Amino acid sequence: MTVKNILLHPDPRLKKVATPVASVSDELRRLADDMLETMYQAPGIGLAAPQVAVMERLIVMDCAKDDDATPEPMVLINPEVVWTSEERSVYDEGCLSIPEHYAEVERPAEVEVSWLGLDGQVKRERFDGLWATCVQHEIDHLDGTLFIDYLKPLKRQMITRKMQKLKREMARG
């Protein structure tokens, strides 16, 4: 498995809509494995293919994050929210493409998602709690939306400026 480089905001690829995956291939399975490895290494609980410069509708996630929890890696191909609860929840979100920055984002508390599994079969599941927040956050990536897009313009601009500075410092590094 290969740990991939994670794109950092601002990067134009993070604002593009990803293309649907045409078929489940061995190459796609390898990409999913690499993305899970990258996500665990980061460490994070979710990662979307555009974050590793692959413009396809593929996400990985694992919200079992307690030290004694058994990992529950999930790979979702062409995920789509098919139902949302009226009840809302607020979570202090972060993003591997925007390290060290967190902000409260309000989203539906529960969602039902349909996707293609690595076995090529259609899956459907209802998510709540952290899993619901995570799956919505990652699907947003596939649509070119970042969690900071939900923030007020001033806060979003402040985070973007800090990220531009971080990228300049890393380039000099």
C-alpha positions as CSV (number, residue, x, y, z in Angstrom):
1,M,0.0,0.0,0.0
2,T,1.1,3.5,-0.8
3,V,0.5,6.6,1.4
4,K,-0.6,9.4,-1.0
5,N,0.0,13.1,-0.8
6,I,-3.0,15.0,0.4
7,L,-3.8,18.2,-1.5
8,L,-3.9,21.3,0.7
9,H,-6.5,24.1,0.4
10,P,-6.4,26.3,-1.6
11,D,-6.0,24.0,-4.6
12,P,-8.3,24.3,-7.6
13,R,-8.8,20.5,-7.8
14,L,-10.5,20.6,-4.4
15,K,-13.2,22.8,-5.9
16,K,-14.0,20.6,-8.9
17,V,-16.9,18.1,-9.1
18,A,-15.6,14.5,-9.3
19,T,-16.6,12.2,-12.1
20,P,-18.7,9.1,-11.4
21,V,-16.7,5.8,-11.2
22,A,-17.6,3.8,-14.3
23,S,-16.7,0.3,-13.0
24,V,-15.1,-1.4,-10.0
25,S,-11.6,-2.5,-11.1
26,D,-8.5,-3.8,-9.4
27,E,-6.9,-0.4,-9.9
28,L,-9.9,1.2,-8.0
29,R,-9.5,-1.4,-5.2
30,R,-5.8,-0.5,-5.0
31,L,-6.7,3.2,-4.8
32,A,-9.2,2.5,-2.0
33,D,-6.5,0.6,-0.1
34,D,-4.0,3.4,-0.6
35,M,-6.6,6.0,0.5
36,L,-7.4,4.0,3.7
37,E,-3.7,3.8,4.5
38,T,-3.3,7.5,3.8
39,M,-6.3,8.4,6.0
40,Y,-5.1,6.2,8.9
41,Q,-1.6,7.6,8.6
42,A,-2.8,11.3,8.6
43,P,-4.6,10.5,11.0
44,G,-8.2,11.1,9.9
45,I,-11.7,9.5,9.8
46,G,-12.5,10.2,6.2
47,L,-10.8,10.9,2.8
48,A,-12.2,11.6,-0.6
49,A,-10.4,10.8,-3.9
50,P,-10.1,14.4,-5.0
51,Q,-8.0,15.1,-1.8
52,V,-5.4,12.7,-3.3
53,A,-5.7,14.3,-6.8
54,V,-8.0,11.6,-8.2
55,M,-11.1,13.2,-9.6
56,E,-13.5,10.3,-9.1
57,R,-16.5,9.8,-6.8
58,L,-14.8,7.5,-4.2
59,I,-14.6,8.1,-0.4
60,V,-13.2,6.1,2.5
61,M,-14.1,6.5,6.1
62,D,-13.7,4.9,9.5
63,C,-15.3,6.7,12.5
64,A,-14.4,4.0,15.0
65,K,-11.7,6.1,16.6
66,D,-11.5,5.0,20.2
67,D,-8.1,3.4,21.0
68,D,-9.8,0.1,21.9
69,A,-12.3,0.2,19.0
70,T,-12.1,-2.3,16.2
71,P,-11.4,-0.5,12.9
72,E,-14.5,-0.3,10.6
73,P,-13.1,0.8,7.3
74,M,-15.7,1.7,4.6
75,V,-15.2,2.3,0.9
76,L,-18.1,4.1,-0.9
77,I,-18.1,4.4,-4.7
78,N,-20.5,6.9,-6.2
79,P,-22.1,7.7,-2.8
80,E,-25.3,9.6,-2.8
81,V,-27.5,10.9,0.0
82,V,-31.0,9.6,-0.6
83,W,-32.6,10.8,2.6
84,T,-31.9,13.4,5.3
85,S,-33.5,13.8,8.7
86,E,-35.2,17.1,9.6
87,E,-33.2,17.0,12.9
88,R,-29.9,18.9,12.7
89,S,-26.7,18.4,14.5
90,V,-23.6,20.6,14.9
91,Y,-20.1,19.2,14.9
92,D,-16.7,20.8,15.1
93,E,-15.3,19.7,11.8
94,G,-11.8,19.5,10.5
95,C,-10.3,18.4,7.2
96,L,-7.0,16.7,6.2
97,S,-6.8,19.3,3.3
98,I,-7.1,22.1,5.9
99,P,-4.9,20.9,8.8
100,E,-5.1,22.5,12.2
101,H,-8.4,24.3,11.4
102,Y,-11.8,23.4,12.9
103,A,-15.2,25.0,12.8
104,E,-18.7,24.1,13.8
105,V,-20.8,23.0,10.8
106,E,-24.6,22.3,11.0
107,R,-25.8,19.3,9.0
108,P,-28.7,16.8,9.0
109,A,-28.3,14.6,12.1
110,E,-29.1,11.4,10.1
111,V,-28.7,10.6,6.5
112,E,-29.4,7.5,4.3
113,V,-26.7,6.9,1.7
114,S,-26.7,4.7,-1.4
115,W,-23.4,3.6,-2.9
116,L,-21.5,0.9,-4.8
117,G,-19.3,-1.4,-2.8
118,L,-16.0,-2.8,-3.9
119,D,-17.9,-6.0,-4.7
120,G,-19.9,-4.0,-7.4
121,Q,-23.1,-4.4,-5.4
122,V,-25.4,-1.5,-4.5
123,K,-25.4,-0.8,-0.7
124,R,-27.7,1.4,1.3
125,E,-27.3,2.4,5.0
126,R,-28.5,5.0,7.5
127,F,-25.8,6.9,9.4
128,D,-26.1,9.0,12.5
129,G,-23.7,10.8,14.9
130,L,-20.1,11.2,13.8
131,W,-20.7,8.7,10.8
132,A,-23.4,11.0,9.4
133,T,-21.2,14.1,9.7
134,C,-18.3,12.3,8.1
135,V,-20.2,10.8,5.2
136,Q,-21.7,14.2,4.4
137,H,-18.4,16.0,4.7
138,E,-16.7,13.5,2.3
139,I,-19.6,13.5,-0.2
140,D,-19.2,17.3,-0.2
141,H,-15.6,16.9,-1.3
142,L,-16.9,15.0,-4.4
143,D,-19.0,18.0,-5.2
144,G,-16.1,20.5,-4.8
145,T,-17.4,21.8,-1.4
146,L,-15.2,22.2,1.7
147,F,-16.4,22.5,5.2
148,I,-15.2,26.1,5.3
149,D,-17.7,26.9,2.5
150,Y,-20.4,26.7,5.3
151,L,-18.7,29.4,7.3
152,K,-19.2,33.2,7.2
153,P,-17.0,34.8,4.5
154,L,-14.6,36.5,7.0
155,K,-13.8,33.3,8.9
156,R,-13.4,31.4,5.6
157,Q,-11.0,34.1,4.2
158,M,-9.0,34.0,7.4
159,I,-8.5,30.2,7.2
160,T,-7.7,30.4,3.5
161,R,-5.0,33.1,4.1
162,K,-3.5,30.9,6.9
163,M,-3.4,27.9,4.5
164,Q,-1.8,30.0,1.7
165,K,0.9,31.0,4.2
166,L,1.4,27.4,5.3
167,K,1.8,26.3,1.7
168,R,4.4,29.0,1.0
169,E,6.3,28.0,4.1
170,M,6.2,24.3,3.0
171,A,7.4,25.2,-0.5
172,R,10.4,27.0,1.0
173,G,10.9,24.1,3.5
